Amino acid sequence: MAKNIGQGAIHTSRGRFHGSMERTAKSPVNIESKINPGQPWSSFMYGPLSEELFKKAASDVYAYRDEPFTLASGQQSHHYFNCKKITLRPELLSLLCRILRDEIFPEFDLQAEAVGGLTLGADPITLGLSLAFYEKNKKVLPLIVRKEAKGHGT
């Protein structure tokens, strides 16, 4: 039996999945139970694609400091992920989107008709994930979410 978990986002302490999703299970999605706070990268090491991305990008993408970083949001964090080092490199973006499609979505029994996130940072992932699903003959529409409505057009 499919359970609709609604529009918007599934929030975790490490981020969120955006879009309208269905879960093919009787219980709600519990992403937090899969996350090991002491080892942020190990939380998402589900398979060989994840390990490959980790080996290629970890030193460029992730940093930890005892003195917290100030994020663009103004919040403080000891962990910093520079995701542009992945999302703006086609070979790594493709790998990330295959991880989402082949490892993360199955791990949480997620099915999507659309994926999206706040522009500008989510745009490459949104389109890349849509293309990754298309490679498997599944239509998942990319959505771009603006902070504010445009004053013209659609």
Contacts in CASP RR format, 6 or more apart in sequence:
PFRMAT RR
TARGET T0000
AUTHOR 0000-0000-0000
METHOD contacts of the structure
MODEL  1
MAKNIGQGAIHTSRGRFHGSMERTAKSPVNIESKINPGQPWSSFMYGPLS
EELFKKAASDVYAYRDEPFTLASGQQSHHYFNCKKITLRPELLSLLCRIL
RDEIFPEFDLQAEAVGGLTLGADPITLGLSLAFYEKNKKVLPLIVRKEAK
GHGT
1 24 0 8 1.000
1 26 0 8 1.000
2 22 0 8 1.000
2 23 0 8 1.000
2 24 0 8 1.000
2 111 0 8 1.000
3 22 0 8 1.000
3 23 0 8 1.000
3 24 0 8 1.000
3 25 0 8 1.000
3 26 0 8 1.000
3 28 0 8 1.000
4 22 0 8 1.000
5 21 0 8 1.000
5 22 0 8 1.000
5 23 0 8 1.000
5 28 0 8 1.000
5 29 0 8 1.000
6 20 0 8 1.000
6 21 0 8 1.000
7 19 0 8 1.000
7 20 0 8 1.000
8 18 0 8 1.000
8 19 0 8 1.000
8 20 0 8 1.000
9 16 0 8 1.000
9 17 0 8 1.000
9 18 0 8 1.000
9 19 0 8 1.000
10 16 0 8 1.000
10 17 0 8 1.000
10 21 0 8 1.000
10 29 0 8 1.000
10 31 0 8 1.000
12 31 0 8 1.000
12 32 0 8 1.000
12 35 0 8 1.000
13 32 0 8 1.000
13 35 0 8 1.000
13 37 0 8 1.000
14 35 0 8 1.000
14 40 0 8 1.000
14 43 0 8 1.000
17 31 0 8 1.000
17 110 0 8 1.000
18 115 0 8 1.000
18 116 0 8 1.000
18 117 0 8 1.000
18 118 0 8 1.000
18 122 0 8 1.000
18 143 0 8 1.000
18 145 0 8 1.000
19 112 0 8 1.000
19 114 0 8 1.000
19 115 0 8 1.000
19 116 0 8 1.000
19 117 0 8 1.000
19 143 0 8 1.000
20 112 0 8 1.000
20 113 0 8 1.000
20 114 0 8 1.000
21 110 0 8 1.000
21 111 0 8 1.000
21 112 0 8 1.000
22 110 0 8 1.000
22 111 0 8 1.000
22 112 0 8 1.000
23 29 0 8 1.000
23 108 0 8 1.000
23 109 0 8 1.000
23 110 0 8 1.000
23 111 0 8 1.000
24 109 0 8 1.000
24 111 0 8 1.000
25 109 0 8 1.000
29 108 0 8 1.000
29 109 0 8 1.000
29 110 0 8 1.000
31 108 0 8 1.000
34 43 0 8 1.000
34 107 0 8 1.000
34 108 0 8 1.000
35 43 0 8 1.000
36 42 0 8 1.000
36 43 0 8 1.000
40 62 0 8 1.000
40 79 0 8 1.000
41 54 0 8 1.000
41 58 0 8 1.000
41 62 0 8 1.000
44 50 0 8 1.000
44 99 0 8 1.000
44 104 0 8 1.000
45 51 0 8 1.000
45 54 0 8 1.000
46 99 0 8 1.000
46 103 0 8 1.000
46 104 0 8 1.000
46 107 0 8 1.000
47 103 0 8 1.000
49 95 0 8 1.000
49 98 0 8 1.000
49 99 0 8 1.000
49 102 0 8 1.000
49 103 0 8 1.000
50 99 0 8 1.000
50 103 0 8 1.000
52 95 0 8 1.000
53 86 0 8 1.000
53 92 0 8 1.000
53 95 0 8 1.000
53 96 0 8 1.000
53 99 0 8 1.000
56 92 0 8 1.000
56 95 0 8 1.000
57 85 0 8 1.000
57 86 0 8 1.000
57 92 0 8 1.000
60 82 0 8 1.000
60 85 0 8 1.000
61 81 0 8 1.000
61 82 0 8 1.000
61 83 0 8 1.000
61 85 0 8 1.000
61 86 0 8 1.000
62 79 0 8 1.000
62 80 0 8 1.000
62 81 0 8 1.000
62 82 0 8 1.000
63 69 0 8 1.000
63 79 0 8 1.000
63 80 0 8 1.000
63 82 0 8 1.000
64 78 0 8 1.000
64 79 0 8 1.000
64 80 0 8 1.000
65 78 0 8 1.000
65 80 0 8 1.000
66 78 0 8 1.000
68 76 0 8 1.000
68 77 0 8 1.000
68 78 0 8 1.000
69 76 0 8 1.000
69 77 0 8 1.000
69 78 0 8 1.000
69 79 0 8 1.000
69 80 0 8 1.000
70 76 0 8 1.000
71 77 0 8 1.000
71 80 0 8 1.000
83 121 0 8 1.000
84 121 0 8 1.000
85 92 0 8 1.000
86 92 0 8 1.000
86 93 0 8 1.000
86 96 0 8 1.000
87 93 0 8 1.000
87 96 0 8 1.000
87 121 0 8 1.000
87 124 0 8 1.000
87 125 0 8 1.000
88 124 0 8 1.000
93 124 0 8 1.000
93 125 0 8 1.000
93 128 0 8 1.000
94 128 0 8 1.000
94 132 0 8 1.000
96 125 0 8 1.000
97 125 0 8 1.000
97 128 0 8 1.000
97 129 0 8 1.000
97 131 0 8 1.000
97 132 0 8 1.000
98 132 0 8 1.000
100 125 0 8 1.000
100 129 0 8 1.000
100 132 0 8 1.000
101 129 0 8 1.000
101 132 0 8 1.000
101 133 0 8 1.000
101 136 0 8 1.000
104 110 0 8 1.000
105 111 0 8 1.000
105 112 0 8 1.000
112 133 0 8 1.000
112 140 0 8 1.000
113 139 0 8 1.000
113 140 0 8 1.000
113 141 0 8 1.000
114 140 0 8 1.000
114 141 0 8 1.000
114 142 0 8 1.000
114 143 0 8 1.000
115 125 0 8 1.000
115 126 0 8 1.000
115 129 0 8 1.000
115 130 0 8 1.000
115 140 0 8 1.000
115 141 0 8 1.000
115 142 0 8 1.000
115 143 0 8 1.000
116 122 0 8 1.000
116 125 0 8 1.000
116 126 0 8 1.000
116 142 0 8 1.000
116 143 0 8 1.000
116 144 0 8 1.000
116 145 0 8 1.000
117 123 0 8 1.000
117 126 0 8 1.000
117 143 0 8 1.000
117 144 0 8 1.000
117 145 0 8 1.000
118 145 0 8 1.000
118 146 0 8 1.000
118 147 0 8 1.000
119 144 0 8 1.000
119 145 0 8 1.000
119 146 0 8 1.000
119 147 0 8 1.000
122 144 0 8 1.000
122 145 0 8 1.000
123 144 0 8 1.000
126 142 0 8 1.000
126 143 0 8 1.000
126 144 0 8 1.000
127 142 0 8 1.000
128 142 0 8 1.000
129 140 0 8 1.000
129 142 0 8 1.000
130 140 0 8 1.000
130 141 0 8 1.000
130 142 0 8 1.000
133 139 0 8 1.000
133 140 0 8 1.000
134 140 0 8 1.000
END
